Amino acid sequence: MSALPFSQACENNKSFILEVLRDAFADRLGVLEIGAGTGQHATYLAERMPWLTWQPTDVAENLLLLNPRCAEYTGDNLLPPLALDVCDDPWPVAVPDAVFTANSLHIMPFSSVQKLFAMLGRAAPEGAVLAVYGPFNYNGRYTSDSNARFDQWLAQQNPQSAIRHFESVDELAGAAGFTLRADNAMPANNRLLVWQRTAVE
Ligand SMILES: C[S@@+](CC[C@H](N)C(=O)[O-])C[C@H]1O[C@@H](n2cnc3c(N)ncnc32)[C@H](O)[C@@H]1O
């Protein structure tokens, strides 16, 4: 039996993410996944949306976690994982017509979140769809006690990690030419935010 890197949270949320992305990515060709972690989302979602070519990426030091599960994928629409840090300039791969990231914005420093959107503003094609899953605050408030506790725990792990404010992230998206298309409530007080690039400089 193989002991692949495993995240219980991914296991719990992947089917709900699929339900949203099936529509949001229905007419997309390629997906760039940022901060792909264990590869559970990449393999599960690529298998169930076979019209997409899925490019999983993560920071170089995380590829040891990401590679094994991707290597076991038997379909032909998952590309080998690539090292990509959102702070890289330029990014090592072209941005396709869809981008997905889960549970990464609250882990990376806010300065990296800013760089992520700045790079998308430079590199994403017009019409690109961006889907971001994770917890968010609204109107300066946590949406649940469990998110408040989670934020405290995050701060103990790394003072630069924090649940992001929806309004701040939407402002970055807007500055990068993205318009919010949907804000989906997800289980466990998470959201799946979907933007589309409507303006290209
Ligand atoms: C909590 S894990 C989430 C992993 C996976 N997406 C999931 O939902 O289980 C956060 C991920 O963000 C990635 N990450 C952190 N900083 C990053 C950066 N600067 N550029 C790209 N990925 C980053 C981490 O390596 C890690 O894979």
PDBQT file of the ligand as one rigid body, heavy atoms in Angstrom, charges set to zero:
ROOT
HETATM    1  C1  LIG A 301      -2.327  24.884   3.379  1.00  0.00    +0.000 C 
HETATM    2  S1  LIG A 301      -1.424  24.400   1.967  1.00  0.00    +0.000 S 
HETATM    3  C2  LIG A 301      -2.742  24.056   0.828  1.00  0.00    +0.000 C 
HETATM    4  C3  LIG A 301      -2.369  23.002  -0.143  1.00  0.00    +0.000 C 
HETATM    5  C4  LIG A 301      -3.504  22.556  -1.080  1.00  0.00    +0.000 C 
HETATM    6  N1  LIG A 301      -3.817  23.584  -2.046  1.00  0.00    +0.000 N 
HETATM    7  C5  LIG A 301      -4.716  22.188  -0.280  1.00  0.00    +0.000 C 
HETATM    8  O1  LIG A 301      -5.760  22.833  -0.418  1.00  0.00    +0.000 OA
HETATM    9  O2  LIG A 301      -4.622  21.245   0.504  1.00  0.00    +0.000 OA
HETATM   10  C6  LIG A 301      -0.765  25.942   1.354  1.00  0.00    +0.000 C 
HETATM   11  C7  LIG A 301      -0.008  25.791   0.072  1.00  0.00    +0.000 C 
HETATM   12  O3  LIG A 301       0.418  27.074  -0.373  1.00  0.00    +0.000 OA
HETATM   13  C8  LIG A 301       1.724  26.929  -0.891  1.00  0.00    +0.000 C 
HETATM   14  N2  LIG A 301       2.416  28.222  -0.914  1.00  0.00    +0.000 N 
HETATM   15  C9  LIG A 301       2.807  28.958   0.129  1.00  0.00    +0.000 A 
HETATM   16  N3  LIG A 301       3.476  30.046  -0.274  1.00  0.00    +0.000 NA
HETATM   17  C10 LIG A 301       3.505  29.997  -1.638  1.00  0.00    +0.000 A 
HETATM   18  C11 LIG A 301       4.051  30.829  -2.635  1.00  0.00    +0.000 A 
HETATM   19  N4  LIG A 301       4.747  31.942  -2.319  1.00  0.00    +0.000 N 
HETATM   20  N5  LIG A 301       3.897  30.470  -3.925  1.00  0.00    +0.000 NA
HETATM   21  C12 LIG A 301       3.217  29.358  -4.253  1.00  0.00    +0.000 A 
HETATM   22  N6  LIG A 301       2.662  28.520  -3.349  1.00  0.00    +0.000 NA
HETATM   23  C13 LIG A 301       2.816  28.843  -2.050  1.00  0.00    +0.000 A 
HETATM   24  C14 LIG A 301       2.356  25.928   0.061  1.00  0.00    +0.000 C 
HETATM   25  O4  LIG A 301       3.563  25.381  -0.432  1.00  0.00    +0.000 OA
HETATM   26  C15 LIG A 301       1.248  24.931   0.221  1.00  0.00    +0.000 C 
HETATM   27  O5  LIG A 301       1.250  23.943  -0.772  1.00  0.00    +0.000 OA
ENDROOT
TORSDOF 0
